[in-house]
Amino acid sequence: MSRYAHLAYTESVRREQKENGSASAGVRALARSDAPDPLGAHEAAFIAARDGFYLASVSETGWPYVQYRGGPAGFVHVLDERTLAFADVRGNRQYITTGNVRTDGRVALFFMDYPHRARLKVFGHARVTSLEEDSELTRKVMEKRTDGRVERLMVIRIEGLNWNCHQHITPRYSEAELAEALAPVRARITELEEQNKALRVLLAER
C-alpha cells in the first residue's frame, strides 16, 4: 500500500487516526512512494478467481453508490498490472454507475473471498467504452463475461490497492464451493450406503 494510503488518508482521516492512537501507522504508510500501486501476480490471480465484486462510484451531487457485479470466475479481466476491464451487461436499466462514471471516473472496488476471509480493496479511474471503440479489447473481454446483453465495456485504471484485515469477514460459501467441499463427504456417504446395502443382503440370506 503506497498510493492507496495517499488517497485514503486525508486530513480528516489523519486527525481521527491521531485521536484514536493509530497515527504512527498512518505516518509510516504515507512515507512510502505516492506512485500508483501495481497489481502483482497474487493480486491478479485473486481477481481472476472471483465471481463477483462490489463497485462504488460517486454522483455529480456527491452521493456514493455501491453496486454488486457478478459473473463467472474471471469475468473481470486483468489486462496488465494497472488495468482491469469487464463487459457491462444490461441489468435493471437504472444506469446509475454508468452515469456516475461518465461524470466522475473515481471508483472503489472490493474483491471478496469469503471462504478464506480475504479482501482486496482497489482505488481507480473508470471509463466507459463502446464495443466498437477497441475491437481487440472487446474480443478479449467477451471471451469470459456475465450472461446477458452486453451494452458497453468498463475499463478501470488502478491507482491504489490494499489487502484488508480479515478479522470481521464472516465465511460464506457459494453453491459451487459447497459442492467441492462436500464432495468427499458425499462420496463417503455413498460408500457407506453401498456397504450397508451389502450387509443387509448378507443378513437376509442368513
C-alpha positions as CSV (number, residue, x, y, z in Angstrom):
1,M,0.0,0.0,0.0
2,S,1.6,3.3,-1.1
3,R,-0.7,5.3,-3.4
4,Y,-3.7,3.8,-1.6
5,A,-2.7,5.5,1.7
6,H,-2.1,8.8,0.0
7,L,-5.6,8.7,-1.5
8,A,-7.4,7.3,1.6
9,Y,-5.6,9.1,4.4
10,T,-7.0,12.6,4.0
11,E,-6.5,15.4,6.6
12,S,-9.7,14.5,8.4
13,V,-8.8,10.8,8.4
14,R,-5.3,11.6,9.9
15,R,-7.0,13.6,12.6
16,E,-9.1,10.6,13.5
17,Q,-6.1,8.4,13.5
18,K,-4.3,10.7,15.8
19,E,-7.3,10.9,18.2
20,N,-7.6,7.1,18.2
21,G,-4.0,6.3,18.6
22,S,-3.1,4.9,15.2
23,A,-1.3,8.0,13.8
24,S,2.1,6.2,13.6
25,A,0.8,3.5,11.3
26,G,-0.6,6.3,9.0
27,V,2.7,8.2,9.0
28,R,4.6,5.0,8.0
29,A,2.1,4.4,5.2
30,L,2.4,7.9,3.9
31,A,6.2,7.8,4.0
32,R,6.1,5.4,1.1
33,S,6.0,6.3,-2.5
34,D,3.0,8.1,-4.0
35,A,3.4,6.1,-7.2
36,P,0.3,4.1,-8.4
37,D,0.2,0.6,-6.8
38,P,0.7,-2.1,-9.5
39,L,-1.1,-5.5,-9.4
40,G,1.3,-8.3,-8.6
41,A,0.8,-11.9,-9.5
42,H,-1.0,-12.6,-6.3
43,E,-3.5,-9.8,-6.8
44,A,-4.0,-10.7,-10.4
45,A,-4.8,-14.3,-9.6
46,F,-7.1,-13.3,-6.7
47,I,-9.1,-11.1,-9.0
48,A,-9.2,-13.7,-11.8
49,A,-10.7,-16.2,-9.3
50,R,-13.6,-14.0,-8.2
51,D,-17.1,-14.5,-9.4
52,G,-18.2,-11.0,-8.2
53,F,-17.2,-7.7,-6.7
54,Y,-18.6,-4.5,-5.2
55,L,-18.2,-1.3,-7.2
56,A,-18.6,2.1,-5.6
57,S,-18.9,5.3,-7.6
58,V,-19.9,8.9,-6.8
59,S,-22.6,11.0,-8.3
60,E,-22.2,14.6,-9.5
61,T,-24.0,15.7,-6.4
62,G,-21.5,13.9,-4.1
63,W,-23.6,10.9,-3.2
64,P,-21.9,7.5,-3.1
65,Y,-23.4,4.5,-4.8
66,V,-22.4,0.8,-4.4
67,Q,-23.3,-1.9,-6.8
68,Y,-22.6,-5.6,-6.9
69,R,-21.3,-7.1,-10.2
70,G,-21.3,-10.9,-10.7
71,G,-20.4,-13.4,-13.4
72,P,-18.2,-16.5,-14.0
73,A,-14.8,-16.5,-12.3
74,G,-12.5,-14.4,-14.5
75,F,-15.1,-12.1,-15.9
76,V,-13.1,-9.2,-14.5
77,H,-10.1,-9.3,-16.9
78,V,-6.6,-8.2,-15.7
79,L,-5.2,-6.5,-18.8
80,D,-1.9,-5.5,-17.2
81,E,-0.5,-4.6,-13.8
82,R,-2.6,-1.4,-13.7
83,T,-5.7,-2.1,-15.8
84,L,-8.9,-4.1,-15.3
85,A,-11.9,-4.5,-17.7
86,F,-15.2,-6.3,-17.8
87,A,-18.2,-6.4,-20.1
88,D,-21.1,-4.3,-18.7
89,V,-24.3,-6.3,-19.2
90,R,-27.8,-4.9,-19.2
91,G,-29.4,-5.0,-15.7
92,N,-32.3,-3.0,-14.3
93,R,-31.6,-0.2,-16.7
94,Q,-31.2,2.5,-14.0
95,Y,-27.6,3.2,-15.3
96,I,-26.6,4.8,-12.0
97,T,-23.0,3.6,-12.1
98,T,-22.6,4.3,-15.8
99,G,-23.9,7.9,-15.3
100,N,-21.7,8.5,-12.3
101,V,-18.6,7.2,-14.1
102,R,-19.2,9.4,-17.1
103,T,-19.2,12.4,-14.8
104,D,-16.6,11.4,-12.3
105,G,-14.5,8.3,-13.0
106,R,-13.2,7.7,-9.5
107,V,-14.3,4.3,-8.2
108,A,-13.6,1.9,-5.4
109,L,-13.7,-1.9,-5.8
110,F,-14.0,-4.6,-3.1
111,F,-13.0,-8.1,-4.2
112,M,-14.1,-10.7,-1.6
113,D,-13.0,-14.2,-0.9
114,Y,-15.5,-15.2,1.9
115,P,-14.4,-18.8,2.5
116,H,-10.8,-17.7,3.1
117,R,-11.7,-14.4,4.7
118,A,-9.7,-12.3,2.3
119,R,-10.5,-8.8,0.9
120,L,-8.7,-6.7,-1.7
121,K,-9.6,-3.0,-1.9
122,V,-8.9,-1.0,-5.1
123,F,-9.0,2.7,-6.0
124,G,-9.1,3.5,-9.6
125,H,-10.4,5.7,-12.5
126,A,-13.1,4.0,-14.6
127,R,-14.1,4.8,-18.1
128,V,-16.9,3.5,-20.3
129,T,-16.1,2.4,-23.9
130,S,-18.3,1.2,-26.7
131,L,-18.0,-2.3,-28.1
132,E,-16.8,-0.7,-31.4
133,E,-14.1,1.5,-29.9
134,D,-11.4,-1.2,-29.5
135,S,-12.2,-4.4,-31.3
136,E,-9.3,-6.3,-29.8
137,L,-10.2,-5.3,-26.2
138,T,-13.9,-6.2,-26.9
139,R,-12.8,-9.6,-28.3
140,K,-10.7,-10.4,-25.2
141,V,-13.3,-9.2,-22.6
142,M,-16.1,-11.1,-24.3
143,E,-14.2,-14.4,-24.0
144,K,-15.4,-14.7,-20.5
145,R,-18.3,-12.5,-19.3
146,T,-21.6,-12.3,-17.4
147,D,-24.6,-13.8,-19.3
148,G,-26.9,-11.3,-20.9
149,R,-26.8,-8.4,-23.4
150,V,-23.5,-6.6,-23.3
151,E,-24.0,-2.8,-23.7
152,R,-20.6,-1.5,-23.1
153,L,-17.1,-2.2,-21.6
154,M,-15.9,-0.8,-18.3
155,V,-12.2,-0.2,-18.1
156,I,-10.6,0.7,-14.8
157,R,-7.1,2.2,-14.4
158,I,-5.8,1.3,-10.9
159,E,-4.4,3.9,-8.7
160,G,-4.1,2.2,-5.3
161,L,-4.8,-1.2,-3.7
162,N,-4.7,-2.6,-0.2
163,W,-5.3,-6.0,1.4
164,N,-7.7,-5.6,4.3
165,C,-7.8,-7.2,7.7
166,H,-9.8,-10.5,7.8
167,Q,-11.0,-10.0,11.4
168,H,-14.7,-9.3,10.7
169,I,-15.2,-11.2,7.5
170,T,-17.8,-13.9,8.0
171,P,-17.0,-17.1,6.0
172,R,-19.7,-17.7,3.3
173,Y,-19.8,-20.3,0.6
174,S,-21.3,-20.4,-2.9
175,E,-23.1,-23.4,-4.2
176,A,-20.1,-24.4,-6.2
177,E,-17.7,-24.0,-3.3
178,L,-20.0,-26.1,-1.0
179,A,-20.3,-28.8,-3.7
180,E,-16.5,-29.0,-3.9
181,A,-16.0,-29.0,-0.1
182,L,-18.7,-31.6,0.5
183,A,-17.7,-33.9,-2.4
184,P,-15.5,-36.2,-0.1
185,V,-18.3,-36.4,2.5
186,R,-20.9,-37.3,-0.2
187,A,-18.5,-39.9,-1.6
188,R,-18.0,-41.4,1.8
189,I,-21.8,-41.5,2.4
190,T,-22.3,-43.3,-0.9
191,E,-19.6,-45.8,0.0
192,L,-21.2,-46.5,3.5
193,E,-24.7,-46.8,1.9
194,E,-23.3,-49.4,-0.5
195,Q,-21.6,-51.3,2.4
196,N,-24.8,-51.1,4.4
197,K,-26.8,-52.4,1.4
198,A,-24.4,-55.3,1.0
199,L,-24.6,-56.2,4.7
200,R,-28.4,-56.2,4.6
201,V,-28.3,-58.7,1.7
202,L,-26.0,-60.9,3.7
203,L,-28.2,-60.8,6.7
204,A,-31.3,-61.6,4.6
205,E,-29.5,-64.6,3.1
206,R,-28.7,-66.0,6.6
